[in-house]
Amino acid sequence: MLSFNSEVFTYLFSELRQGTVELKDFSKDVAVMFLESLYRGDVVVEKSQFRELFKVSHAFKVKWMVEKCTAAFIQYCESCPRDADEMTFLFSEALYSETS
């Protein structure tokens, strides 16, 4: 299932013959969410985990998950209150999204 969702996993398992992959650049919670979502075929994007989930989705080239993260971010942008903290979050995430 991992290889079905990600060409990176396909490369790691098939070409490099790796039996395990460490996700040590990501928190345990996000790594577990990412892997469970790959098996389930769906993901719920929480604001608090958005950046890490978006990053791991990009790193492993999981197109459908990148699209879900992008859609969740757009929805959040359209519905969030416009106070200073929320605007800071929006700008920092938008900037990060552009550079990844």
Helices and strands as residue ranges (DSSP letters): H 2-5, H 7-10, I 11-15, H 28-40, G 47-49, H 50-59, H 63-79, H 84-99
